[in-house]
Every structure is written in C-alpha cells, then in structure tokens.
C-alpha cells in the first residue's frame, strides 16, 4: 500500500527540499501563516499546511542555532578567539 502524501497541490512540501536556504524556508513559513490566518481552507489542507509549517519552524530554529554557534566561535578579543554569548 502506497504512503499517502500530505502535499497539497500548489503548496511546496518542505520535506522534499532539505537543501533550501533559511530565507526560502522563512518566506514559505510566512506564506503558510498568512494562509492559516485567513481561515478559509478545508480542514485537510489546513492540517497539511500546519504540519509543514511546524517542520519549517524547526528547520529555521536549527539554522539560527547553527549561525549563532558560528558567530560565537569567530568572535575575537585581543587576537584570540573567545566564545561569548550572542545577544540579539
């Protein structure tokens, strides 16, 4: 039996594009939020978009954590790399 796809026609399935950039993922997440806030979709499409949005949110969070770690690793003080907490 074939696995049912949660991809909705016309909507990008984020699980297919693991190589997307942070900016692409964030743009897609913003689009999903707008569609969900409109509240004019069938339940199945709403659930599929919500699930995709959760995945994108997690991926964006991981990418931000990795960027923060890189920033902390390259911060220098007196010619030495010094790890320090990053404040946004």
N, CA, C and O atoms as CSV, one atom per row, in Angstrom:
chain,resi,resn,atom,element,x,y,z
A,1,UNK,N,N,0.836,-1.177,0.000
A,1,UNK,CA,C,0.000,0.000,0.000
A,1,UNK,C,C,0.883,1.243,0.000
A,1,UNK,O,O,1.819,1.330,0.796
A,2,UNK,N,N,0.605,2.204,-0.876
A,2,UNK,CA,C,1.422,3.403,-1.008
A,2,UNK,C,C,1.137,4.368,0.130
A,2,UNK,O,O,0.003,4.478,0.596
A,3,UNK,N,N,2.166,5.059,0.569
A,3,UNK,CA,C,2.027,6.048,1.631
A,3,UNK,C,C,1.306,7.274,1.081
A,3,UNK,O,O,1.641,7.768,0.004
A,4,UNK,N,N,0.321,7.760,1.821
A,4,UNK,CA,C,-0.432,8.928,1.410
A,4,UNK,C,C,0.422,10.179,1.577
A,4,UNK,O,O,1.015,10.398,2.632
A,5,UNK,N,N,0.480,10.990,0.536
A,5,UNK,CA,C,1.247,12.231,0.579
A,5,UNK,C,C,0.410,13.324,1.224
A,5,UNK,O,O,-0.787,13.440,0.959
A,6,UNK,N,N,1.053,14.133,2.084
A,6,UNK,CA,C,0.342,15.253,2.700
A,6,UNK,C,C,0.530,16.526,1.899
A,6,UNK,O,O,0.033,17.583,2.285
A,7,UNK,N,N,1.241,16.433,0.787
A,7,UNK,CA,C,1.458,17.607,-0.029
A,7,UNK,C,C,0.154,18.024,-0.698
A,7,UNK,O,O,-0.558,17.189,-1.257
A,8,UNK,N,N,-0.147,19.281,-0.641
A,8,UNK,CA,C,-1.343,19.818,-1.261
A,8,UNK,C,C,-0.935,20.443,-2.582
A,8,UNK,O,O,0.067,21.152,-2.669
A,9,UNK,N,N,-1.731,20.167,-3.612
A,9,UNK,CA,C,-1.415,20.697,-4.927
A,9,UNK,C,C,-1.249,22.208,-4.853
A,9,UNK,O,O,-2.098,22.906,-4.299
A,10,UNK,N,N,-0.157,22.707,-5.412
A,10,UNK,CA,C,0.113,24.133,-5.394
A,10,UNK,C,C,0.876,24.585,-4.159
A,10,UNK,O,O,1.290,25.742,-4.084
A,11,UNK,N,N,1.069,23.703,-3.194
A,11,UNK,CA,C,1.823,24.034,-1.992
A,11,UNK,C,C,3.091,23.206,-1.969
A,11,UNK,O,O,3.054,21.999,-2.208
A,12,UNK,N,N,4.213,23.847,-1.682
A,12,UNK,CA,C,5.512,23.179,-1.645
A,12,UNK,C,C,5.593,22.285,-0.416
A,12,UNK,O,O,5.249,22.714,0.685
A,13,UNK,N,N,6.042,21.054,-0.593
A,13,UNK,CA,C,6.245,20.131,0.532
A,13,UNK,C,C,7.675,20.310,1.009
A,13,UNK,O,O,8.613,19.921,0.313
A,14,UNK,N,N,7.854,20.898,2.196
A,14,UNK,CA,C,9.188,21.244,2.695
A,14,UNK,C,C,10.074,20.025,2.897
A,14,UNK,O,O,11.297,20.144,2.826
A,15,UNK,N,N,9.492,18.854,3.148
A,15,UNK,CA,C,10.321,17.676,3.390
A,15,UNK,C,C,11.060,17.237,2.139
A,15,UNK,O,O,12.022,16.475,2.227
A,16,UNK,N,N,10.628,17.704,0.977
A,16,UNK,CA,C,11.283,17.338,-0.277
A,16,UNK,C,C,12.508,18.205,-0.557
A,16,UNK,O,O,13.341,17.841,-1.388
A,17,UNK,N,N,12.630,19.338,0.119
A,17,UNK,CA,C,13.678,20.301,-0.217
A,17,UNK,C,C,14.553,20.589,0.992
A,17,UNK,O,O,14.552,21.701,1.519
A,18,UNK,N,N,15.303,19.575,1.430
A,18,UNK,CA,C,16.156,19.729,2.614
A,18,UNK,C,C,17.290,20.721,2.381
A,18,UNK,O,O,17.887,21.199,3.346
A,19,UNK,N,N,17.605,21.046,1.115
A,19,UNK,CA,C,18.706,21.950,0.823
A,19,UNK,C,C,18.281,23.400,0.689
A,19,UNK,O,O,19.065,24.228,0.225
A,20,UNK,N,N,17.077,23.721,1.078
A,20,UNK,CA,C,16.616,25.093,0.937
A,20,UNK,C,C,17.317,25.995,1.943
A,20,UNK,O,O,17.809,25.540,2.975
A,21,UNK,N,N,17.350,27.278,1.619
A,21,UNK,CA,C,18.030,28.232,2.488
A,21,UNK,C,C,17.098,28.704,3.599
A,21,UNK,O,O,15.885,28.506,3.543
A,22,UNK,N,N,17.687,29.325,4.596
A,22,UNK,CA,C,16.917,29.895,5.696
A,22,UNK,C,C,15.892,30.885,5.153
A,22,UNK,O,O,14.728,30.868,5.551
A,23,UNK,N,N,16.331,31.739,4.251
A,23,UNK,CA,C,15.443,32.760,3.701
A,23,UNK,C,C,14.267,32.136,2.950
A,23,UNK,O,O,13.135,32.605,3.069
A,24,UNK,N,N,14.531,31.084,2.179
A,24,UNK,CA,C,13.458,30.392,1.462
A,24,UNK,C,C,12.476,29.756,2.444
A,24,UNK,O,O,11.261,29.856,2.274
A,25,UNK,N,N,13.011,29.106,3.464
A,25,UNK,CA,C,12.159,28.463,4.460
A,25,UNK,C,C,11.324,29.499,5.220
A,25,UNK,O,O,10.140,29.280,5.479
A,26,UNK,N,N,11.934,30.607,5.569
A,26,UNK,CA,C,11.212,31.649,6.303
A,26,UNK,C,C,10.112,32.258,5.441
A,26,UNK,O,O,9.008,32.509,5.925
A,27,UNK,N,N,10.406,32.494,4.178
A,27,UNK,CA,C,9.400,33.026,3.257
A,27,UNK,C,C,8.228,32.060,3.129
A,27,UNK,O,O,7.069,32.475,3.156
A,28,UNK,N,N,8.532,30.779,2.989
A,28,UNK,CA,C,7.476,29.766,2.888
A,28,UNK,C,C,6.668,29.708,4.182
A,28,UNK,O,O,5.443,29.591,4.141
A,29,UNK,N,N,7.340,29.788,5.323
A,29,UNK,CA,C,6.655,29.765,6.616
A,29,UNK,C,C,5.720,30.965,6.746
A,29,UNK,O,O,4.592,30.822,7.220
A,30,UNK,N,N,6.174,32.134,6.334
A,30,UNK,CA,C,5.328,33.331,6.378
A,30,UNK,C,C,4.100,33.165,5.489
A,30,UNK,O,O,3.004,33.587,5.856
A,31,UNK,N,N,4.281,32.552,4.324
A,31,UNK,CA,C,3.168,32.293,3.407
A,31,UNK,C,C,2.149,31.347,4.060
A,31,UNK,O,O,0.940,31.560,3.967
A,32,UNK,N,N,2.652,30.318,4.710
A,32,UNK,CA,C,1.774,29.361,5.394
A,32,UNK,C,C,0.991,30.053,6.501
A,32,UNK,O,O,-0.210,29.824,6.642
A,33,UNK,N,N,1.650,30.889,7.281
A,33,UNK,CA,C,0.977,31.604,8.370
A,33,UNK,C,C,-0.150,32.477,7.811
A,33,UNK,O,O,-1.247,32.505,8.370
A,34,UNK,N,N,0.115,33.185,6.715
A,34,UNK,CA,C,-0.924,34.023,6.096
A,34,UNK,C,C,-2.131,33.178,5.680
A,34,UNK,O,O,-3.279,33.563,5.905
A,35,UNK,N,N,-1.855,32.018,5.070
A,35,UNK,CA,C,-2.944,31.150,4.623
A,35,UNK,C,C,-3.729,30.600,5.807
A,35,UNK,O,O,-4.958,30.530,5.762
A,36,UNK,N,N,-3.024,30.209,6.863
A,36,UNK,CA,C,-3.711,29.680,8.038
A,36,UNK,C,C,-4.530,30.761,8.737
A,36,UNK,O,O,-5.638,30.500,9.207
A,37,UNK,N,N,-3.987,31.965,8.804
A,37,UNK,CA,C,-4.710,33.057,9.456
A,37,UNK,C,C,-5.964,33.443,8.689
A,37,UNK,O,O,-6.936,33.905,9.287
A,38,UNK,N,N,-5.958,33.260,7.368
A,38,UNK,CA,C,-7.136,33.576,6.564
A,38,UNK,C,C,-8.302,32.667,6.948
A,38,UNK,O,O,-9.458,33.089,6.917
A,39,UNK,N,N,-7.999,31.422,7.308
A,39,UNK,CA,C,-9.009,30.505,7.813
A,39,UNK,C,C,-10.059,30.063,6.820
A,39,UNK,O,O,-11.152,29.662,7.220
A,40,UNK,N,N,-9.759,30.126,5.548
A,40,UNK,CA,C,-10.765,29.776,4.546
A,40,UNK,C,C,-10.413,28.527,3.744
A,40,UNK,O,O,-10.750,28.428,2.564
A,41,UNK,N,N,-9.738,27.579,4.379
A,41,UNK,CA,C,-9.338,26.346,3.701
A,41,UNK,C,C,-10.046,25.153,4.324
A,41,UNK,O,O,-10.486,25.201,5.472
A,42,UNK,N,N,-10.146,24.092,3.553
A,42,UNK,CA,C,-10.686,22.850,4.120
A,42,UNK,C,C,-9.762,22.329,5.227
A,42,UNK,O,O,-8.571,22.642,5.251
A,43,UNK,N,N,-10.315,21.547,6.122
A,43,UNK,CA,C,-9.573,21.032,7.270
A,43,UNK,C,C,-8.311,20.276,6.858
A,43,UNK,O,O,-7.247,20.502,7.433
A,44,UNK,N,N,-8.410,19.395,5.884
A,44,UNK,CA,C,-7.248,18.599,5.472
A,44,UNK,C,C,-6.104,19.479,4.980
A,44,UNK,O,O,-4.947,19.233,5.319
A,45,UNK,N,N,-6.411,20.491,4.194
A,45,UNK,CA,C,-5.368,21.398,3.703
A,45,UNK,C,C,-4.784,22.201,4.868
A,45,UNK,O,O,-3.576,22.430,4.927
A,46,UNK,N,N,-5.640,22.621,5.783
A,46,UNK,CA,C,-5.179,23.357,6.958
A,46,UNK,C,C,-4.195,22.518,7.768
A,46,UNK,O,O,-3.138,23.000,8.174
A,47,UNK,N,N,-4.558,21.250,8.000
A,47,UNK,CA,C,-3.681,20.364,8.764
A,47,UNK,C,C,-2.353,20.118,8.053
A,47,UNK,O,O,-1.299,20.093,8.689
A,48,UNK,N,N,-2.406,19.935,6.732
A,48,UNK,CA,C,-1.178,19.701,5.967
A,48,UNK,C,C,-0.253,20.924,6.029
A,48,UNK,O,O,0.959,20.787,6.200
A,49,UNK,N,N,-0.837,22.113,5.888
A,49,UNK,CA,C,-0.024,23.331,5.969
A,49,UNK,C,C,0.539,23.535,7.370
A,49,UNK,O,O,1.688,23.945,7.530
A,50,UNK,N,N,-0.272,23.248,8.380
A,50,UNK,CA,C,0.197,23.372,9.764
A,50,UNK,C,C,1.382,22.438,10.004
A,50,UNK,O,O,2.379,22.831,10.610
A,51,UNK,N,N,1.266,21.217,9.532
A,51,UNK,CA,C,2.355,20.247,9.685
A,51,UNK,C,C,3.613,20.717,8.954
A,51,UNK,O,O,4.718,20.626,9.491
A,52,UNK,N,N,3.446,21.210,7.750
A,52,UNK,CA,C,4.595,21.732,7.003
A,52,UNK,C,C,5.220,22.913,7.726
A,52,UNK,O,O,6.443,23.028,7.800
A,53,UNK,N,N,4.377,23.794,8.261
A,53,UNK,CA,C,4.870,24.961,8.992
A,53,UNK,C,C,5.673,24.579,10.218
A,53,UNK,O,O,6.690,25.205,10.513
A,54,UNK,N,N,5.224,23.550,10.941
A,54,UNK,CA,C,5.990,23.089,12.101
A,54,UNK,C,C,7.377,22.609,11.694
A,54,UNK,O,O,8.368,22.914,12.358
A,55,UNK,N,N,7.441,21.862,10.606
A,55,UNK,CA,C,8.732,21.376,10.118
A,55,UNK,C,C,9.651,22.522,9.721
A,55,UNK,O,O,10.841,22.522,10.039
A,56,UNK,N,N,9.083,23.496,9.021
A,56,UNK,CA,C,9.879,24.660,8.611
A,56,UNK,C,C,10.357,25.448,9.827
A,56,UNK,O,O,11.498,25.909,9.861
A,57,UNK,N,N,9.497,25.601,10.811
A,57,UNK,CA,C,9.861,26.320,12.025
A,57,UNK,C,C,11.034,25.639,12.724
A,57,UNK,O,O,11.973,26.302,13.164
A,58,UNK,N,N,10.975,24.330,12.820
A,58,UNK,CA,C,12.066,23.579,13.450
A,58,UNK,C,C,13.357,23.729,12.657
A,58,UNK,O,O,14.421,23.931,13.242
A,59,UNK,N,N,13.276,23.632,11.318
A,59,UNK,CA,C,14.482,23.779,10.494
A,59,UNK,C,C,15.070,25.171,10.629
A,59,UNK,O,O,16.287,25.320,10.731
A,60,UNK,N,N,14.221,26.197,10.631
A,60,UNK,CA,C,14.720,27.570,10.792
A,60,UNK,C,C,15.390,27.737,12.151
A,60,UNK,O,O,16.431,28.387,12.253
A,61,UNK,N,N,14.812,27.167,13.176
A,61,UNK,CA,C,15.390,27.251,14.514
A,61,UNK,C,C,16.765,26.597,14.559
A,61,UNK,O,O,17.692,27.140,15.160
A,62,UNK,N,N,16.901,25.446,13.933
A,62,UNK,CA,C,18.197,24.755,13.887
A,62,UNK,C,C,19.221,25.611,13.141
A,62,UNK,O,O,20.362,25.744,13.583
A,63,UNK,N,N,18.810,26.192,12.009
A,63,UNK,CA,C,19.737,27.025,11.236
A,63,UNK,C,C,20.164,28.254,12.029
A,63,UNK,O,O,21.326,28.655,11.961
A,64,UNK,N,N,19.241,28.861,12.784
A,64,UNK,CA,C,19.599,30.010,13.617
A,64,UNK,C,C,20.557,29.612,14.729
A,64,UNK,O,O,21.500,30.343,15.029
A,65,UNK,N,N,20.321,28.461,15.338
A,65,UNK,CA,C,21.230,27.960,16.373
A,65,UNK,C,C,22.623,27.729,15.812
A,65,UNK,O,O,23.617,28.060,16.458
A,66,UNK,N,N,22.701,27.164,14.614
A,66,UNK,CA,C,23.999,26.922,13.976
A,66,UNK,C,C,24.697,28.235,13.650
A,66,UNK,O,O,25.909,28.354,13.828
A,67,UNK,N,N,23.945,29.216,13.177
A,67,UNK,CA,C,24.542,30.524,12.867
A,67,UNK,C,C,25.063,31.176,14.146
A,67,UNK,O,O,26.144,31.764,14.155
A,68,UNK,N,N,24.292,31.068,15.216
A,68,UNK,CA,C,24.727,31.633,16.494
A,68,UNK,C,C,26.014,30.968,16.965
A,68,UNK,O,O,26.919,31.645,17.452
A,69,UNK,N,N,26.100,29.670,16.826
A,69,UNK,CA,C,27.317,28.947,17.222
A,69,UNK,C,C,28.517,29.401,16.405
A,69,UNK,O,O,29.616,29.554,16.938
A,70,UNK,N,N,28.307,29.614,15.119
A,70,UNK,CA,C,29.411,30.089,14.263
A,70,UNK,C,C,29.854,31.479,14.671
A,70,UNK,O,O,31.050,31.765,14.717
A,71,UNK,N,N,28.890,32.353,14.968
A,71,UNK,CA,C,29.229,33.722,15.397
A,71,UNK,C,C,30.019,33.681,16.690
A,71,UNK,O,O,31.030,34.368,16.835
A,72,UNK,N,N,29.551,32.871,17.631
A,72,UNK,CA,C,30.257,32.756,18.910
A,72,UNK,C,C,31.670,32.235,18.713
A,72,UNK,O,O,32.595,32.667,19.401
A,73,UNK,N,N,31.843,31.306,17.776
A,73,UNK,CA,C,33.156,30.703,17.553
A,73,UNK,C,C,34.143,31.673,16.919
A,73,UNK,O,O,35.351,31.527,17.101
A,74,UNK,N,N,33.644,32.669,16.173
A,74,UNK,CA,C,34.583,33.556,15.480
A,74,UNK,C,C,34.771,34.910,16.158
A,74,UNK,O,O,35.566,35.731,15.702
A,75,UNK,N,N,34.045,35.142,17.238
A,75,UNK,CA,C,34.226,36.405,17.945
A,75,UNK,C,C,35.637,36.443,18.533
A,75,UNK,O,O,36.084,35.484,19.161
A,76,UNK,N,N,36.322,37.552,18.323
A,76,UNK,CA,C,37.696,37.654,18.794
A,76,UNK,C,C,37.846,38.771,19.826
A,76,UNK,O,O,37.156,39.790,19.794
A,77,UNK,N,N,38.761,38.530,20.720
A,77,UNK,CA,C,39.117,39.556,21.698
A,77,UNK,C,C,40.622,39.447,21.913
A,77,UNK,O,O,41.124,38.375,22.251
A,78,UNK,N,N,41.342,40.545,21.720
A,78,UNK,CA,C,42.792,40.585,21.860
A,78,UNK,C,C,43.480,39.536,20.997
A,78,UNK,O,O,44.447,38.910,21.430
A,79,UNK,N,N,42.981,39.340,19.766
A,79,UNK,CA,C,43.614,38.417,18.838
A,79,UNK,C,C,43.322,36.953,19.098
A,79,UNK,O,O,43.789,36.095,18.349
A,80,UNK,N,N,42.573,36.647,20.123
A,80,UNK,CA,C,42.229,35.266,20.435
A,80,UNK,C,C,40.741,35.061,20.222
A,80,UNK,O,O,39.922,35.935,20.505
A,81,UNK,N,N,40.420,33.891,19.720
A,81,UNK,CA,C,39.013,33.573,19.564
A,81,UNK,C,C,38.429,33.352,20.941
A,81,UNK,O,O,38.920,32.532,21.716
A,82,UNK,N,N,37.390,34.084,21.232
A,82,UNK,CA,C,36.762,33.979,22.528
A,82,UNK,C,C,35.274,33.716,22.341
A,82,UNK,O,O,34.564,34.491,21.699
A,83,UNK,N,N,34.829,32.631,22.902
A,83,UNK,CA,C,33.428,32.311,22.807
A,83,UNK,C,C,32.670,33.147,23.830
A,83,UNK,O,O,33.011,33.170,25.013
A,84,UNK,N,N,31.640,33.832,23.353
A,84,UNK,CA,C,30.834,34.637,24.243
A,84,UNK,C,C,29.381,34.526,23.837
A,84,UNK,O,O,29.077,34.172,22.698
A,85,UNK,N,N,28.501,34.816,24.735
A,85,UNK,CA,C,27.074,34.714,24.459
A,85,UNK,C,C,26.661,35.782,23.463
A,85,UNK,O,O,27.061,36.941,23.574
A,86,UNK,N,N,25.861,35.383,22.496
A,86,UNK,CA,C,25.365,36.287,21.463
A,86,UNK,C,C,24.021,36.850,21.911
A,86,UNK,O,O,23.093,36.092,22.194
A,87,UNK,N,N,23.914,38.160,21.975
A,87,UNK,CA,C,22.645,38.818,22.318
A,87,UNK,C,C,22.109,39.493,21.073
A,87,UNK,O,O,22.790,40.300,20.441
A,88,UNK,N,N,20.885,39.154,20.732
A,88,UNK,CA,C,20.263,39.709,19.510
A,88,UNK,C,C,19.909,41.159,19.680
A,88,UNK,O,O,19.382,41.778,18.756
